[in-house]
Each structure stands twice: as C-alpha cells, then as structure tokens.
Amino acid sequence: MKKRKIIIGVTGSLAAGKTSVTNEFVSLGATRVDADAIAHDLLAGNEEIKRKIRITFGPIVMEFGEVNSKKLALEVFSDREKLDKLCGIIHPLIIERVRRAVSDAESEIVVVDAPLLFESGLAEEMDMVVVVTADGETSIKRSAAKGISEVTARKIMASQMPLEDKIKMADHVIINEDEIEKIKEGVKKVWLKK
C-alpha cells in the first residue's frame, strides 16, 4: 500500500529566504512545488488569463501581447482592490496546478513554496506550515539584488498578510539572516517532526 504524502507549506515575507529553505528540504529528498513558478507560467502561457488581465487592467500592463509582470506589479501592489481582482483571476488556476503537482509527485514528502499560502487558502491543505522570516531591511536588500526596487518591495510587503499573523499560524518558524547552518538546522528540526 502506498504511503500518504506529507505536504509541508513554506511561506514568509518577500525575499525572506523561502527558496533557500525549500532547497534544504529538496536536498533531504522532498519534491518542490513552486507556486510562484506556476504563476509566472500561467501569466506567460495561458491566453484566457492574458485576456482577463488585459480587460481588467487595460493595455498598460501588456507589452507585445504579453503580460509585463513589472508593470502589473506596480499596478496591483499599490491598490488592494486591484490586487484582489488579480488574485481572483489567477489563484484558482494556481491552486489547481499546485494540487496536481502534489498529486503527481513521486516522493513521500512534498514542499509547497507559496508566498501567499495563507491568503490563497492553501495553508489548510498542508500537514505543516513553515514561515521563513528575515529582518525587513534585509528583505529590501535581497529584493534589490533580484531587480525589485525598494518602492515596489515595500508595496509588496505592505500588501501581504502581516508577518506576525503568519508566525502565529505557523507550525514552525525559521529565521533566515544568511546563516546557512541555521537554515539547515531549522529544516532538519521540521524534517524530524514529519
């Protein structure tokens, strides 16, 4: 009889180090499901989503028939109503793809890396939730290294659920201040409790 999969959700604030934590789980044998990668894939390849975004936000967020993610981010992260509209368009498909990827995973343990794990309702489908934290200024610096301006980074952070609320709902918290040994230690503690 096949063992039931254990699903670990990893979330946190912008540039807190979710990928570093997820990479550690993968190194221990887990399969990664990356909600951000799924979202980017949908924005690039799903014509129905592109059509809905063009109708909802206008041609300002489009470039040569494609969604310009940076322009879309500037549009939605400064307006809660617009962000909610975007989530309404894309979240159902992201959730569907995450569920399919979890189901298709060969390994016993699956790690779902999702910045909006709580906001999307996906946290309820996890066996464990890990929240990755970093100091706000550290997150701003890491965002800049990824090409995200300080203004945009602060807007994204302000639009997300407060980190304190995520921590209250977490099963585990891993603090990421660029000390890889502490990240490994935190991941191993979670791994042993699975």
N, C-alpha and C positions, 0 to 999 in steps of 0.2 A: 504494500500500500504506500502511495506517495505521501510524504510528509507535507503538512500545511506550511505555506511560506510565512516567514516573519517579515513584516513590512515596517521599515524604520523611516520616518519622515525627518528630513533635515531642513531647517529653515533658520531665519535670523534676519538681521537688518542688512541693508545694502553694503556690499563689499566686506562683510564680517568674516568671510573665510569659509563659506559653506562648501565651496569646491574642494578646498584643502581637507576638510573633514570628510567629505564624501569620498575623496581619493583614498583616504586611510581605510574606510570601510571596504572599498573595492580591493585594496591590497590584501585584505583578510578573506576575500572570497565572495563578497556581496556583488550583486548586479546593480548598476546605477540606472535610474530613470531620471532624466534631466528635464524638468518642466519648462525651463527657460529655452532649452534647445527645441523642444516641441513647439513652443510659442513662435520662435523665430522661423521654424519650418512651415508652420501654418501661415504666418504672415507673408512668407515668400512664395508658397506654392498653392494656397487654397484660393481659387478665383472668387468663390462666394464670400469669403471673409474680406478680400480686397474690395469687392463691390460694396459690401455693407460699410466698410470703413470710409470709402470714397463718398457714399451717400451721407453717412453720419457726420464726418469731419470735414468734408469738402476736398477739393483738389490740392489744398495747401499741404497736405501730408503725403501726397503722391509725387513720384518722380519717374518719368518714363513708364508709366503704368504700374509701377511697383510702390509698395508702402515704404516710405522713408522713415525708418524707426526713430531716428533722432528727432525729426520734425514731429512725429506722432507723440513721442515722449514729452516734448516741450508743450504740446497742445493739451495732453491729458493730465500731466502731473501738476499743473497749476490750476486745475478745475476739477473738483471732486465729482461733479455731475458727469463730466466728460469721461473721467476715469471709470466711473460705474458703467457708462454706456459701452466703453471698450471691453470691460470685463464681461458684460452681458453678451457681447458678440463672440469673444474668444474663449472664455473659461469653459463653457460646456464641451467644446471640442478638445481642449487641453485635458480636461478630466477624463474624457472618453479614451484618449490616447494613452494617458498615464495608466488607467486601469488595464488597457490591452497590453501595454508593455510589462506591467507587473505580472499579469496572467501568463504571458509568453516567456518570462524569464526562466532560465533553466536552474538557477541556483535557489537554494532554500531561503536565502536572505536577500531581500531587495531593499535598496535605499532610494527613496524618492527625494530628490533635491528640488525643493519648490519654495521660492521666496514668499509666495502668497498661500502657503499651506493652510493656515488658519482662515484667511479671508475667503478662500475658494471653497472651504468646507471639506477639503481632502484630509485634514488632520483627523477627522472622525474615522477614516478608513485605515489609519496607521495603528500598528501594535505599540509603537513607541514613537515619541517625538523628541528630537534633539534640537535645541535652539543654540545657535552659534552667535556669540556676542563679540564685539570689539568696541573700543572707545570711539565716540562719534568722529573725532578729528582723524583718527587712524582710518576709519571708513572713507572719509572725504579724500585723504591722500591716496588710498588704494583705488578709489573711483577715478581720480585724475590719471593714474597710471593706465587705466583702461579707456581713457579718452572721454570720460564723463566730466563735464565742467562742474565746478563747485556749486554753482547756482542750480543746475539740474539735479545734482546729487542731493542737495538739501531739500529740493522739492519732492524727489522720490522718497526720501526718508520721512518727510512730513506727511506724505500720502499713505504711508504704511501704518499698520497697527503698531501702537507704541511697544517698544521692546520690552518694557516692564510687564505688559499684559501677556506677551508671548512667553516670557520667563515663567509667569505664574501658571501657564497652561502646559509647560514643558515637563516631560519625564526626566530629562537630563539637560544640563547646560554646559557648553564647552566654551571657555573664554579663549579667544584667539588674538594674542598680541605678538604674532610672528615667532612663537617658540614652538617649533615642530615637535619637540619631545613632549610638551604639554598637550598638544593636539593628539599625538599618538596615545598618550596615557589616558586622555579623556575618551577616545574612541574605544580603547581596549576595555575600559570600565563598562561602557554601554554594551560592547560585544559579549562580555562575560555574563551580562544580565539577560540576554536574549533568551 
